[in-house]
Amino acid sequence: ARAMSMLVSGGGMRTGQVIGATDPKGGEPADRPVYLGEVFATLYHNLGIDVTKTTITDGAGRPQYLVEGRQPIHELI
């Protein structure tokens, strides 16, 4: 499936809201899709980690961003 539900709370986030929507069958995103990378970017943001600057070194010695091309979910921060 291309859609799922997730419950996120605490950590200083603005909670008590629904973000995004699916089609009537619940199989496809219909409005404001949220990507898993955005969820991780939000968690890192709440821990004080800047995902646009922080990297880790992979096995080949190259720097890799924690979350490539995703930003925190603005509705939660």
mmCIF file of the N, C-alpha and C atoms, coordinates in Angstrom:
data_MODEL
# 
_entry.id   MODEL 
# 
loop_
_atom_site.group_PDB 
_atom_site.id 
_atom_site.type_symbol 
_atom_site.label_atom_id 
_atom_site.label_alt_id 
_atom_site.label_comp_id 
_atom_site.label_asym_id 
_atom_site.label_entity_id 
_atom_site.label_seq_id 
_atom_site.pdbx_PDB_ins_code 
_atom_site.Cartn_x 
_atom_site.Cartn_y 
_atom_site.Cartn_z 
_atom_site.occupancy 
_atom_site.B_iso_or_equiv 
_atom_site.pdbx_formal_charge 
_atom_site.auth_seq_id 
_atom_site.auth_comp_id 
_atom_site.auth_asym_id 
_atom_site.auth_atom_id 
_atom_site.pdbx_PDB_model_num 
ATOM 1   N N  . ALA A 1 1  ? 0.838   -1.186 0.000  1.00 0.00 ? 1  ALA A N  1 
ATOM 2   C CA . ALA A 1 1  ? 0.000   0.000  0.000  1.00 0.00 ? 1  ALA A CA 1 
ATOM 3   C C  . ALA A 1 1  ? 0.876   1.240  0.000  1.00 0.00 ? 1  ALA A C  1 
ATOM 4   N N  . ARG A 1 2  ? 0.371   2.293  -0.565 1.00 0.00 ? 2  ARG A N  1 
ATOM 5   C CA . ARG A 1 2  ? 1.110   3.555  -0.619 1.00 0.00 ? 2  ARG A CA 1 
ATOM 6   C C  . ARG A 1 2  ? 0.684   4.519  0.477  1.00 0.00 ? 2  ARG A C  1 
ATOM 7   N N  . ALA A 1 3  ? -0.122  4.068  1.412  1.00 0.00 ? 3  ALA A N  1 
ATOM 8   C CA . ALA A 1 3  ? -0.586  4.934  2.506  1.00 0.00 ? 3  ALA A CA 1 
ATOM 9   C C  . ALA A 1 3  ? -0.578  4.144  3.808  1.00 0.00 ? 3  ALA A C  1 
ATOM 10  N N  . MET A 1 4  ? -0.355  4.863  4.899  1.00 0.00 ? 4  MET A N  1 
ATOM 11  C CA . MET A 1 4  ? -0.379  4.236  6.223  1.00 0.00 ? 4  MET A CA 1 
ATOM 12  C C  . MET A 1 4  ? -0.763  5.290  7.246  1.00 0.00 ? 4  MET A C  1 
ATOM 13  N N  . SER A 1 5  ? -1.064  4.842  8.433  1.00 0.00 ? 5  SER A N  1 
ATOM 14  C CA . SER A 1 5  ? -1.372  5.739  9.540  1.00 0.00 ? 5  SER A CA 1 
ATOM 15  C C  . SER A 1 5  ? -0.206  5.735  10.515 1.00 0.00 ? 5  SER A C  1 
ATOM 16  N N  . MET A 1 6  ? -0.031  6.867  11.199 1.00 0.00 ? 6  MET A N  1 
ATOM 17  C CA . MET A 1 6  ? 1.041   6.957  12.175 1.00 0.00 ? 6  MET A CA 1 
ATOM 18  C C  . MET A 1 6  ? 0.592   7.884  13.289 1.00 0.00 ? 6  MET A C  1 
ATOM 19  N N  . LEU A 1 7  ? 0.926   7.529  14.505 1.00 0.00 ? 7  LEU A N  1 
ATOM 20  C CA . LEU A 1 7  ? 0.632   8.352  15.666 1.00 0.00 ? 7  LEU A CA 1 
ATOM 21  C C  . LEU A 1 7  ? 1.958   8.838  16.233 1.00 0.00 ? 7  LEU A C  1 
ATOM 22  N N  . VAL A 1 8  ? 2.093   10.152 16.346 1.00 0.00 ? 8  VAL A N  1 
ATOM 23  C CA . VAL A 1 8  ? 3.308   10.753 16.872 1.00 0.00 ? 8  VAL A CA 1 
ATOM 24  C C  . VAL A 1 8  ? 2.895   11.742 17.946 1.00 0.00 ? 8  VAL A C  1 
ATOM 25  N N  . SER A 1 9  ? 3.558   11.697 19.107 1.00 0.00 ? 9  SER A N  1 
ATOM 26  C CA . SER A 1 9  ? 3.193   12.638 20.172 1.00 0.00 ? 9  SER A CA 1 
ATOM 27  C C  . SER A 1 9  ? 4.401   12.945 21.039 1.00 0.00 ? 9  SER A C  1 
ATOM 28  N N  . GLY A 1 10 ? 4.256   13.984 21.847 1.00 0.00 ? 10 GLY A N  1 
ATOM 29  C CA . GLY A 1 10 ? 5.297   14.365 22.787 1.00 0.00 ? 10 GLY A CA 1 
ATOM 30  C C  . GLY A 1 10 ? 6.443   15.089 22.125 1.00 0.00 ? 10 GLY A C  1 
ATOM 31  N N  . GLY A 1 11 ? 7.515   15.249 22.845 1.00 0.00 ? 11 GLY A N  1 
ATOM 32  C CA . GLY A 1 11 ? 8.723   15.847 22.298 1.00 0.00 ? 11 GLY A CA 1 
ATOM 33  C C  . GLY A 1 11 ? 8.584   17.296 21.888 1.00 0.00 ? 11 GLY A C  1 
ATOM 34  N N  . GLY A 1 12 ? 7.617   18.009 22.440 1.00 0.00 ? 12 GLY A N  1 
ATOM 35  C CA . GLY A 1 12 ? 7.449   19.412 22.108 1.00 0.00 ? 12 GLY A CA 1 
ATOM 36  C C  . GLY A 1 12 ? 6.727   19.674 20.800 1.00 0.00 ? 12 GLY A C  1 
ATOM 37  N N  . MET A 1 13 ? 6.156   18.636 20.204 1.00 0.00 ? 13 MET A N  1 
ATOM 38  C CA . MET A 1 13 ? 5.435   18.818 18.944 1.00 0.00 ? 13 MET A CA 1 
ATOM 39  C C  . MET A 1 13 ? 4.036   19.372 19.180 1.00 0.00 ? 13 MET A C  1 
ATOM 40  N N  . ARG A 1 14 ? 3.521   20.056 18.161 1.00 0.00 ? 14 ARG A N  1 
ATOM 41  C CA . ARG A 1 14 ? 2.135   20.517 18.204 1.00 0.00 ? 14 ARG A CA 1 
ATOM 42  C C  . ARG A 1 14 ? 1.258   19.323 17.823 1.00 0.00 ? 14 ARG A C  1 
ATOM 43  N N  . THR A 1 15 ? 0.605   18.747 18.803 1.00 0.00 ? 15 THR A N  1 
ATOM 44  C CA . THR A 1 15 ? -0.157  17.523 18.588 1.00 0.00 ? 15 THR A CA 1 
ATOM 45  C C  . THR A 1 15 ? -1.644  17.818 18.456 1.00 0.00 ? 15 THR A C  1 
ATOM 46  N N  . GLY A 1 16 ? -2.456  16.768 18.312 1.00 0.00 ? 16 GLY A N  1 
ATOM 47  C CA . GLY A 1 16 ? -3.897  16.909 18.229 1.00 0.00 ? 16 GLY A CA 1 
ATOM 48  C C  . GLY A 1 16 ? -4.383  17.320 16.867 1.00 0.00 ? 16 GLY A C  1 
ATOM 49  N N  . GLN A 1 17 ? -3.742  16.845 15.818 1.00 0.00 ? 17 GLN A N  1 
ATOM 50  C CA . GLN A 1 17 ? -4.150  17.211 14.472 1.00 0.00 ? 17 GLN A CA 1 
ATOM 51  C C  . GLN A 1 17 ? -3.969  16.034 13.523 1.00 0.00 ? 17 GLN A C  1 
ATOM 52  N N  . VAL A 1 18 ? -4.658  16.102 12.418 1.00 0.00 ? 18 VAL A N  1 
ATOM 53  C CA . VAL A 1 18 ? -4.526  15.114 11.354 1.00 0.00 ? 18 VAL A CA 1 
ATOM 54  C C  . VAL A 1 18 ? -3.843  15.811 10.192 1.00 0.00 ? 18 VAL A C  1 
ATOM 55  N N  . ILE A 1 19 ? -2.802  15.191 9.665  1.00 0.00 ? 19 ILE A N  1 
ATOM 56  C CA . ILE A 1 19 ? -2.059  15.765 8.547  1.00 0.00 ? 19 ILE A CA 1 
ATOM 57  C C  . ILE A 1 19 ? -2.169  14.810 7.372  1.00 0.00 ? 19 ILE A C  1 
ATOM 58  N N  . GLY A 1 20 ? -2.679  15.292 6.253  1.00 0.00 ? 20 GLY A N  1 
ATOM 59  C CA . GLY A 1 20 ? -2.813  14.482 5.057  1.00 0.00 ? 20 GLY A CA 1 
ATOM 60  C C  . GLY A 1 20 ? -4.135  13.740 5.001  1.00 0.00 ? 20 GLY A C  1 
ATOM 61  N N  . ALA A 1 21 ? -4.405  13.159 3.840  1.00 0.00 ? 21 ALA A N  1 
ATOM 62  C CA . ALA A 1 21 ? -5.638  12.400 3.619  1.00 0.00 ? 21 ALA A CA 1 
ATOM 63  C C  . ALA A 1 21 ? -5.393  11.379 2.521  1.00 0.00 ? 21 ALA A C  1 
ATOM 64  N N  . THR A 1 22 ? -6.227  10.361 2.489  1.00 0.00 ? 22 THR A N  1 
ATOM 65  C CA . THR A 1 22 ? -6.139  9.340  1.445  1.00 0.00 ? 22 THR A CA 1 
ATOM 66  C C  . THR A 1 22 ? -7.389  9.375  0.581  1.00 0.00 ? 22 THR A C  1 
ATOM 67  N N  . ASP A 1 23 ? -7.347  8.597  -0.493 1.00 0.00 ? 23 ASP A N  1 
ATOM 68  C CA . ASP A 1 23 ? -8.538  8.455  -1.325 1.00 0.00 ? 23 ASP A CA 1 
ATOM 69  C C  . ASP A 1 23 ? -9.601  7.685  -0.534 1.00 0.00 ? 23 ASP A C  1 
ATOM 70  N N  . PRO A 1 24 ? -10.825 7.605  -1.031 1.00 0.00 ? 24 PRO A N  1 
ATOM 71  C CA . PRO A 1 24 ? -11.891 6.934  -0.275 1.00 0.00 ? 24 PRO A CA 1 
ATOM 72  C C  . PRO A 1 24 ? -11.588 5.485  0.122  1.00 0.00 ? 24 PRO A C  1 
ATOM 73  N N  . LYS A 1 25 ? -10.740 4.797  -0.640 1.00 0.00 ? 25 LYS A N  1 
ATOM 74  C CA . LYS A 1 25 ? -10.397 3.411  -0.314 1.00 0.00 ? 25 LYS A CA 1 
ATOM 75  C C  . LYS A 1 25 ? -9.186  3.311  0.625  1.00 0.00 ? 25 LYS A C  1 
ATOM 76  N N  . GLY A 1 26 ? -8.538  4.430  0.901  1.00 0.00 ? 26 GLY A N  1 
ATOM 77  C CA . GLY A 1 26 ? -7.387  4.432  1.796  1.00 0.00 ? 26 GLY A CA 1 
ATOM 78  C C  . GLY A 1 26 ? -6.129  3.859  1.187  1.00 0.00 ? 26 GLY A C  1 
ATOM 79  N N  . GLY A 1 27 ? -6.054  3.812  -0.129 1.00 0.00 ? 27 GLY A N  1 
ATOM 80  C CA . GLY A 1 27 ? -4.907  3.190  -0.772 1.00 0.00 ? 27 GLY A CA 1 
ATOM 81  C C  . GLY A 1 27 ? -3.880  4.142  -1.336 1.00 0.00 ? 27 GLY A C  1 
ATOM 82  N N  . GLU A 1 28 ? -4.284  5.384  -1.617 1.00 0.00 ? 28 GLU A N  1 
ATOM 83  C CA . GLU A 1 28 ? -3.387  6.358  -2.224 1.00 0.00 ? 28 GLU A CA 1 
ATOM 84  C C  . GLU A 1 28 ? -3.491  7.695  -1.494 1.00 0.00 ? 28 GLU A C  1 
ATOM 85  N N  . PRO A 1 29 ? -2.379  8.411  -1.356 1.00 0.00 ? 29 PRO A N  1 
ATOM 86  C CA . PRO A 1 29 ? -2.454  9.753  -0.775 1.00 0.00 ? 29 PRO A CA 1 
ATOM 87  C C  . PRO A 1 29 ? -3.297  10.664 -1.671 1.00 0.00 ? 29 PRO A C  1 
ATOM 88  N N  . ALA A 1 30 ? -4.155  11.462 -1.058 1.00 0.00 ? 30 ALA A N  1 
ATOM 89  C CA . ALA A 1 30 ? -4.999  12.382 -1.820 1.00 0.00 ? 30 ALA A CA 1 
ATOM 90  C C  . ALA A 1 30 ? -4.666  13.837 -1.509 1.00 0.00 ? 30 ALA A C  1 
ATOM 91  N N  . ASP A 1 31 ? -4.239  14.121 -0.287 1.00 0.00 ? 31 ASP A N  1 
ATOM 92  C CA . ASP A 1 31 ? -3.958  15.492 0.112  1.00 0.00 ? 31 ASP A CA 1 
ATOM 93  C C  . ASP A 1 31 ? -2.815  15.502 1.113  1.00 0.00 ? 31 ASP A C  1 
ATOM 94  N N  . ARG A 1 32 ? -1.846  16.361 0.898  1.00 0.00 ? 32 ARG A N  1 
ATOM 95  C CA . ARG A 1 32 ? -0.692  16.556 1.786  1.00 0.00 ? 32 ARG A CA 1 
ATOM 96  C C  . ARG A 1 32 ? -0.009  15.241 2.166  1.00 0.00 ? 32 ARG A C  1 
ATOM 97  N N  . PRO A 1 33 ? 0.569   14.552 1.164  1.00 0.00 ? 33 PRO A N  1 
ATOM 98  C CA . PRO A 1 33 ? 1.293   13.333 1.529  1.00 0.00 ? 33 PRO A CA 1 
ATOM 99  C C  . PRO A 1 33 ? 2.466   13.656 2.447  1.00 0.00 ? 33 PRO A C  1 
ATOM 100 N N  . VAL A 1 34 ? 2.720   12.797 3.402  1.00 0.00 ? 34 VAL A N  1 
ATOM 101 C CA . VAL A 1 34 ? 3.845   12.943 4.336  1.00 0.00 ? 34 VAL A CA 1 
ATOM 102 C C  . VAL A 1 34 ? 4.764   11.749 4.101  1.00 0.00 ? 34 VAL A C  1 
ATOM 103 N N  . TYR A 1 35 ? 6.045   12.028 3.924  1.00 0.00 ? 35 TYR A N  1 
ATOM 104 C CA . TYR A 1 35 ? 7.010   10.971 3.632  1.00 0.00 ? 35 TYR A CA 1 
ATOM 105 C C  . TYR A 1 35 ? 7.756   10.568 4.904  1.00 0.00 ? 35 TYR A C  1 
ATOM 106 N N  . LEU A 1 36 ? 8.198   9.329  4.942  1.00 0.00 ? 36 LEU A N  1 
ATOM 107 C CA . LEU A 1 36 ? 8.897   8.820  6.116  1.00 0.00 ? 36 LEU A CA 1 
ATOM 108 C C  . LEU A 1 36 ? 10.120  9.665  6.447  1.00 0.00 ? 36 LEU A C  1 
ATOM 109 N N  . GLY A 1 37 ? 10.813  10.147 5.428  1.00 0.00 ? 37 GLY A N  1 
ATOM 110 C CA . GLY A 1 37 ? 11.963  11.020 5.666  1.00 0.00 ? 37 GLY A CA 1 
ATOM 111 C C  . GLY A 1 37 ? 11.584  12.285 6.413  1.00 0.00 ? 37 GLY A C  1 
ATOM 112 N N  . GLU A 1 38 ? 10.380  12.802 6.162  1.00 0.00 ? 38 GLU A N  1 
ATOM 113 C CA . GLU A 1 38 ? 9.905   13.986 6.886  1.00 0.00 ? 38 GLU A CA 1 
ATOM 114 C C  . GLU A 1 38 ? 9.673   13.666 8.363  1.00 0.00 ? 38 GLU A C  1 
ATOM 115 N N  . VAL A 1 39 ? 9.195   12.460 8.637  1.00 0.00 ? 39 VAL A N  1 
ATOM 116 C CA . VAL A 1 39 ? 8.982   12.048 10.029 1.00 0.00 ? 39 VAL A CA 1 
ATOM 117 C C  . VAL A 1 39 ? 10.329  12.003 10.755 1.00 0.00 ? 39 VAL A C  1 
ATOM 118 N N  . PHE A 1 40 ? 11.335  11.385 10.136 1.00 0.00 ? 40 PHE A N  1 
ATOM 119 C CA . PHE A 1 40 ? 12.659  11.327 10.749 1.00 0.00 ? 40 PHE A CA 1 
ATOM 120 C C  . PHE A 1 40 ? 13.266  12.717 10.882 1.00 0.00 ? 40 PHE A C  1 
ATOM 121 N N  . ALA A 1 41 ? 13.102  13.565 9.873  1.00 0.00 ? 41 ALA A N  1 
ATOM 122 C CA . ALA A 1 41 ? 13.613  14.938 9.949  1.00 0.00 ? 41 ALA A CA 1 
ATOM 123 C C  . ALA A 1 41 ? 12.973  15.688 11.108 1.00 0.00 ? 41 ALA A C  1 
ATOM 124 N N  . THR A 1 42 ? 11.688  15.437 11.361 1.00 0.00 ? 42 THR A N  1 
ATOM 125 C CA . THR A 1 42 ? 10.984  16.079 12.478 1.00 0.00 ? 42 THR A CA 1 
ATOM 126 C C  . THR A 1 42 ? 11.545  15.591 13.809 1.00 0.00 ? 42 THR A C  1 
ATOM 127 N N  . LEU A 1 43 ? 11.760  14.294 13.926 1.00 0.00 ? 43 LEU A N  1 
ATOM 128 C CA . LEU A 1 43 ? 12.324  13.742 15.164 1.00 0.00 ? 43 LEU A CA 1 
ATOM 129 C C  . LEU A 1 43 ? 13.728  14.300 15.414 1.00 0.00 ? 43 LEU A C  1 
ATOM 130 N N  . TYR A 1 44 ? 14.568  14.341 14.380 1.00 0.00 ? 44 TYR A N  1 
ATOM 131 C CA . TYR A 1 44 ? 15.911  14.907 14.524 1.00 0.00 ? 44 TYR A CA 1 
ATOM 132 C C  . TYR A 1 44 ? 15.829  16.382 14.916 1.00 0.00 ? 44 TYR A C  1 
ATOM 133 N N  . HIS A 1 45 ? 14.935  17.125 14.283 1.00 0.00 ? 45 HIS A N  1 
ATOM 134 C CA . HIS A 1 45 ? 14.757  18.545 14.602 1.00 0.00 ? 45 HIS A CA 1 
ATOM 135 C C  . HIS A 1 45 ? 14.428  18.732 16.083 1.00 0.00 ? 45 HIS A C  1 
ATOM 136 N N  . ASN A 1 46 ? 13.518  17.912 16.596 1.00 0.00 ? 46 ASN A N  1 
ATOM 137 C CA . ASN A 1 46 ? 13.123  18.020 17.997 1.00 0.00 ? 46 ASN A CA 1 
ATOM 138 C C  . ASN A 1 46 ? 14.237  17.609 18.953 1.00 0.00 ? 46 ASN A C  1 
ATOM 139 N N  . LEU A 1 47 ? 15.211  16.873 18.452 1.00 0.00 ? 47 LEU A N  1 
ATOM 140 C CA . LEU A 1 47 ? 16.388  16.525 19.256 1.00 0.00 ? 47 LEU A CA 1 
ATOM 141 C C  . LEU A 1 47 ? 17.500  17.567 19.117 1.00 0.00 ? 47 LEU A C  1 
ATOM 142 N N  . GLY A 1 48 ? 17.244  18.603 18.303 1.00 0.00 ? 48 GLY A N  1 
ATOM 143 C CA . GLY A 1 48 ? 18.233  19.659 18.114 1.00 0.00 ? 48 GLY A CA 1 
ATOM 144 C C  . GLY A 1 48 ? 19.271  19.360 17.054 1.00 0.00 ? 48 GLY A C  1 
ATOM 145 N N  . ILE A 1 49 ? 18.993  18.405 16.176 1.00 0.00 ? 49 ILE A N  1 
ATOM 146 C CA . ILE A 1 49 ? 19.932  18.020 15.124 1.00 0.00 ? 49 ILE A CA 1 
ATOM 147 C C  . ILE A 1 49 ? 19.479  18.656 13.810 1.00 0.00 ? 49 ILE A C  1 
ATOM 148 N N  . ASP A 1 50 ? 20.368  19.417 13.171 1.00 0.00 ? 50 ASP A N  1 
ATOM 149 C CA . ASP A 1 50 ? 20.056  20.074 11.897 1.00 0.00 ? 50 ASP A CA 1 
ATOM 150 C C  . ASP A 1 50 ? 20.283  19.085 10.753 1.00 0.00 ? 50 ASP A C  1 
ATOM 151 N N  . VAL A 1 51 ? 19.209  18.627 10.129 1.00 0.00 ? 51 VAL A N  1 
ATOM 152 C CA . VAL A 1 51 ? 19.323  17.611 9.079  1.00 0.00 ? 51 VAL A CA 1 
ATOM 153 C C  . VAL A 1 51 ? 19.915  18.161 7.790  1.00 0.00 ? 51 VAL A C  1 
ATOM 154 N N  . THR A 1 52 ? 19.993  19.493 7.654  1.00 0.00 ? 52 THR A N  1 
ATOM 155 C CA . THR A 1 52 ? 20.580  20.065 6.441  1.00 0.00 ? 52 THR A CA 1 
ATOM 156 C C  . THR A 1 52 ? 22.099  20.141 6.523  1.00 0.00 ? 52 THR A C  1 
ATOM 157 N N  . LYS A 1 53 ? 22.650  19.960 7.714  1.00 0.00 ? 53 LYS A N  1 
ATOM 158 C CA . LYS A 1 53 ? 24.101  20.086 7.891  1.00 0.00 ? 53 LYS A CA 1 
ATOM 159 C C  . LYS A 1 53 ? 24.762  18.840 8.465  1.00 0.00 ? 53 LYS A C  1 
ATOM 160 N N  . THR A 1 54 ? 24.039  18.042 9.225  1.00 0.00 ? 54 THR A N  1 
ATOM 161 C CA . THR A 1 54 ? 24.628  16.896 9.920  1.00 0.00 ? 54 THR A CA 1 
ATOM 162 C C  . THR A 1 54 ? 24.784  15.719 8.964  1.00 0.00 ? 54 THR A C  1 
ATOM 163 N N  . THR A 1 55 ? 25.969  15.133 8.959  1.00 0.00 ? 55 THR A N  1 
ATOM 164 C CA . THR A 1 55 ? 26.232  13.951 8.133  1.00 0.00 ? 55 THR A CA 1 
ATOM 165 C C  . THR A 1 55 ? 26.850  12.856 8.998  1.00 0.00 ? 55 THR A C  1 
ATOM 166 N N  . ILE A 1 56 ? 26.762  11.642 8.486  1.00 0.00 ? 56 ILE A N  1 
ATOM 167 C CA . ILE A 1 56 ? 27.471  10.514 9.081  1.00 0.00 ? 56 ILE A CA 1 
ATOM 168 C C  . ILE A 1 56 ? 28.332  9.916  7.976  1.00 0.00 ? 56 ILE A C  1 
ATOM 169 N N  . THR A 1 57 ? 29.381  9.234  8.347  1.00 0.00 ? 57 THR A N  1 
ATOM 170 C CA . THR A 1 57 ? 30.291  8.656  7.361  1.00 0.00 ? 57 THR A CA 1 
ATOM 171 C C  . THR A 1 57 ? 29.872  7.223  7.069  1.00 0.00 ? 57 THR A C  1 
ATOM 172 N N  . ASP A 1 58 ? 29.718  6.905  5.775  1.00 0.00 ? 58 ASP A N  1 
ATOM 173 C CA . ASP A 1 58 ? 29.336  5.536  5.405  1.00 0.00 ? 58 ASP A CA 1 
ATOM 174 C C  . ASP A 1 58 ? 30.567  4.638  5.384  1.00 0.00 ? 58 ASP A C  1 
ATOM 175 N N  . GLY A 1 59 ? 30.383  3.380  5.037  1.00 0.00 ? 59 GLY A N  1 
ATOM 176 C CA . GLY A 1 59 ? 31.461  2.394  5.053  1.00 0.00 ? 59 GLY A CA 1 
ATOM 177 C C  . GLY A 1 59 ? 32.606  2.707  4.109  1.00 0.00 ? 59 GLY A C  1 
ATOM 178 N N  . ALA A 1 60 ? 32.324  3.513  3.076  1.00 0.00 ? 60 ALA A N  1 
ATOM 179 C CA . ALA A 1 60 ? 33.356  3.886  2.115  1.00 0.00 ? 60 ALA A CA 1 
ATOM 180 C C  . ALA A 1 60 ? 34.042  5.197  2.500  1.00 0.00 ? 60 ALA A C  1 
ATOM 181 N N  . GLY A 1 61 ? 33.654  5.763  3.659  1.00 0.00 ? 61 GLY A N  1 
ATOM 182 C CA . GLY A 1 61 ? 34.272  6.996  4.116  1.00 0.00 ? 61 GLY A CA 1 
ATOM 183 C C  . GLY A 1 61 ? 33.645  8.263  3.573  1.00 0.00 ? 61 GLY A C  1 
ATOM 184 N N  . ARG A 1 62 ? 32.502  8.138  2.902  1.00 0.00 ? 62 ARG A N  1 
ATOM 185 C CA . ARG A 1 62 ? 31.827  9.302  2.332  1.00 0.00 ? 62 ARG A CA 1 
ATOM 186 C C  . ARG A 1 62 ? 30.783  9.843  3.298  1.00 0.00 ? 62 ARG A C  1 
ATOM 187 N N  . PRO A 1 63 ? 30.628  11.154 3.366  1.00 0.00 ? 63 PRO A N  1 
ATOM 188 C CA . PRO A 1 63 ? 29.591  11.726 4.231  1.00 0.00 ? 63 PRO A CA 1 
ATOM 189 C C  . PRO A 1 63 ? 28.197  11.520 3.623  1.00 0.00 ? 63 PRO A C  1 
ATOM 190 N N  . GLN A 1 64 ? 27.250  11.131 4.450  1.00 0.00 ? 64 GLN A N  1 
ATOM 191 C CA . GLN A 1 64 ? 25.864  10.931 4.019  1.00 0.00 ? 64 GLN A CA 1 
ATOM 192 C C  . GLN A 1 64 ? 24.957  11.741 4.944  1.00 0.00 ? 64 GLN A C  1 
ATOM 193 N N  . TYR A 1 65 ? 24.012  12.482 4.351  1.00 0.00 ? 65 TYR A N  1 
ATOM 194 C CA . TYR A 1 65 ? 23.058  13.224 5.175  1.00 0.00 ? 65 TYR A CA 1 
ATOM 195 C C  . TYR A 1 65 ? 22.123  12.255 5.880  1.00 0.00 ? 65 TYR A C  1 
ATOM 196 N N  . LEU A 1 66 ? 21.665  12.642 7.066  1.00 0.00 ? 66 LEU A N  1 
ATOM 197 C CA . LEU A 1 66 ? 20.757  11.793 7.842  1.00 0.00 ? 66 LEU A CA 1 
ATOM 198 C C  . LEU A 1 66 ? 19.452  11.553 7.092  1.00 0.00 ? 66 LEU A C  1 
ATOM 199 N N  . VAL A 1 67 ? 18.910  12.608 6.499  1.00 0.00 ? 67 VAL A N  1 
ATOM 200 C CA . VAL A 1 67 ? 17.651  12.520 5.755  1.00 0.00 ? 67 VAL A CA 1 
ATOM 201 C C  . VAL A 1 67 ? 17.851  13.307 4.464  1.00 0.00 ? 67 VAL A C  1 
ATOM 202 N N  . GLU A 1 68 ? 18.018  12.623 3.370  1.00 0.00 ? 68 GLU A N  1 
ATOM 203 C CA . GLU A 1 68 ? 18.310  13.265 2.095  1.00 0.00 ? 68 GLU A CA 1 
ATOM 204 C C  . GLU A 1 68 ? 17.086  13.968 1.513  1.00 0.00 ? 68 GLU A C  1 
ATOM 205 N N  . GLY A 1 69 ? 17.165  15.281 1.378  1.00 0.00 ? 69 GLY A N  1 
ATOM 206 C CA . GLY A 1 69 ? 16.144  16.044 0.678  1.00 0.00 ? 69 GLY A CA 1 
ATOM 207 C C  . GLY A 1 69 ? 14.812  16.221 1.381  1.00 0.00 ? 69 GLY A C  1 
ATOM 208 N N  . ARG A 1 70 ? 14.715  15.941 2.659  1.00 0.00 ? 70 ARG A N  1 
ATOM 209 C CA . ARG A 1 70 ? 13.443  16.097 3.391  1.00 0.00 ? 70 ARG A CA 1 
ATOM 210 C C  . ARG A 1 70 ? 13.624  17.091 4.534  1.00 0.00 ? 70 ARG A C  1 
ATOM 211 N N  . GLN A 1 71 ? 12.564  17.798 4.824  1.00 0.00 ? 71 GLN A N  1 
ATOM 212 C CA . GLN A 1 71 ? 12.524  18.780 5.900  1.00 0.00 ? 71 GLN A CA 1 
ATOM 213 C C  . GLN A 1 71 ? 11.538  18.323 6.971  1.00 0.00 ? 71 GLN A C  1 
ATOM 214 N N  . PRO A 1 72 ? 11.642  18.873 8.180  1.00 0.00 ? 72 PRO A N  1 
ATOM 215 C CA . PRO A 1 72 ? 10.665  18.527 9.229  1.00 0.00 ? 72 PRO A CA 1 
ATOM 216 C C  . PRO A 1 72 ? 9.247   18.886 8.806  1.00 0.00 ? 72 PRO A C  1 
ATOM 217 N N  . ILE A 1 73 ? 8.283   18.189 9.357  1.00 0.00 ? 73 ILE A N  1 
ATOM 218 C CA . ILE A 1 73 ? 6.861   18.444 9.077  1.00 0.00 ? 73 ILE A CA 1 
ATOM 219 C C  . ILE A 1 73 ? 6.513   19.765 9.755  1.00 0.00 ? 73 ILE A C  1 
ATOM 220 N N  . HIS A 1 74 ? 6.275   20.798 8.951  1.00 0.00 ? 74 HIS A N  1 
ATOM 221 C CA . HIS A 1 74 ? 6.081   22.139 9.513  1.00 0.00 ? 74 HIS A CA 1 
ATOM 222 C C  . HIS A 1 74 ? 4.857   22.248 10.396 1.00 0.00 ? 74 HIS A C  1 
ATOM 223 N N  . GLU A 1 75 ? 3.863   21.401 10.185 1.00 0.00 ? 75 GLU A N  1 
ATOM 224 C CA . GLU A 1 75 ? 2.665   21.441 11.038 1.00 0.00 ? 75 GLU A CA 1 
ATOM 225 C C  . GLU A 1 75 ? 2.952   20.997 12.475 1.00 0.00 ? 75 GLU A C  1 
ATOM 226 N N  . LEU A 1 76 ? 4.045   20.251 12.677 1.00 0.00 ? 76 LEU A N  1 
ATOM 227 C CA . LEU A 1 76 ? 4.351   19.714 14.003 1.00 0.00 ? 76 LEU A CA 1 
ATOM 228 C C  . LEU A 1 76 ? 5.375   20.523 14.777 1.00 0.00 ? 76 LEU A C  1 
ATOM 229 N N  . ILE A 1 77 ? 6.076   21.439 14.096 1.00 0.00 ? 77 ILE A N  1 
ATOM 230 C CA . ILE A 1 77 ? 7.131   22.187 14.808 1.00 0.00 ? 77 ILE A CA 1 
ATOM 231 C C  . ILE A 1 77 ? 6.719   23.629 15.042 1.00 0.00 ? 77 ILE A C  1 
# 
